[in-house]
Amino acid sequence: MGKELATFDYEKEREKFKWDIPEDYNFVDVIRRCADDITKLMAITEHPDGKVERAGYWEV
């Protein structure tokens, strides 16, 4: 028949997970680079009344 799909064990994967962040990583520099492009969105908020707000990195 068909192939069996492997099951995903969230807890097992979570235990194995490890961040690999370089020592010289600077989050602020990343955000500044994103802000250089005014088309990049940081957040889209949809309110219960249907109003949608968009905020770009450059605005923040």
LINQUI-V390530 format. One record per residue. N is the residue number from 0. RES is the residue in one letter. SS is DSSP state (H for helix, E for strand, - for the rest). PHI is phi in degrees with one decimal (999 if undefined). Layout:
N/RES/SS/PHI + N/RES/SS/PHI
This chain:
0/M/-/999 + 1/G/-/-85.2 + 2/K/-/-74.8 + 3/E/-/-80.7 + 4/L/-/-87.9 + 5/A/-/-70.4 + 6/T/-/-83.6 + 7/F/-/-102.1 + 8/D/-/-103.7 + 9/Y/H/-57.6 + 10/E/H/-61.7 + 11/K/H/-64.4 + 12/E/H/-64.6 + 13/R/H/-63.2 + 14/E/H/-65.6 + 15/K/H/-79.3 + 16/F/-/-65.5 + 17/K/-/-144.2 + 18/W/-/-68.4 + 19/D/-/-120.9 + 20/I/-/-107.7 + 21/P/-/-60.2 + 22/E/-/-58.5 + 23/D/-/-95.7 + 24/Y/-/-65.8 + 25/N/-/-130.2 + 26/F/H/-61.3 + 27/V/H/-61.5 + 28/D/H/-61.9 + 29/V/H/-63.8 + 30/I/H/-64.6 + 31/R/H/-61.3 + 32/R/H/-65.4 + 33/C/H/-64.6 + 34/A/H/-69.2 + 35/D/-/-65.1 + 36/D/-/-107.1 + 37/I/-/-69.1 + 38/T/-/-87.6 + 39/K/-/-80.0 + 40/L/E/-93.5 + 41/M/E/-97.6 + 42/A/E/-151.6 + 43/I/E/-127.3 + 44/T/E/-116.0 + 45/E/E/-111.0 + 46/H/-/-86.2 + 47/P/-/-55.8 + 48/D/-/-80.8 + 49/G/-/95.9 + 50/K/-/-66.7 + 51/V/E/-117.8 + 52/E/E/-116.4 + 53/R/E/-123.7 + 54/A/E/-128.0 + 55/G/E/-94.4 + 56/Y/-/-57.8 + 57/W/-/-64.6 + 58/E/-/-73.6 + 59/V/-/-80.8
